[in-house]
Amino acid sequence: MSFAIFADSGSNLPRRILDTLGVEIIPFTLWINGEAHVCPRCPEDFDSHAFYEKMRNRVEVKTSLLNSAVFEDAFRPELEAG
């Protein structure tokens, strides 16, 4: 049986686990002052200090959940490959 493991970037799985298990990350997008930023694959690549510092300084930060089309786009190549 063939399978693929997906998680979103909110899972905060470390790189070693992602690489060892072959987990595919579907990234969240966040907006800082109206500019879109794609969340990195693993938490080691996210500067949380800078992010929360922006929030402390009242910079406009918005997040949202992933919509179904984003999941479909991520899953489709795996499904088509069998």
Summary of the structure (lengths in Angstrom):
residues: 82
radius of gyration: 14.9
end to end distance: 10.0
largest distance: 50.5
contacts: 168
relative contact order: 0.19
helix: 43%
strand: 21%
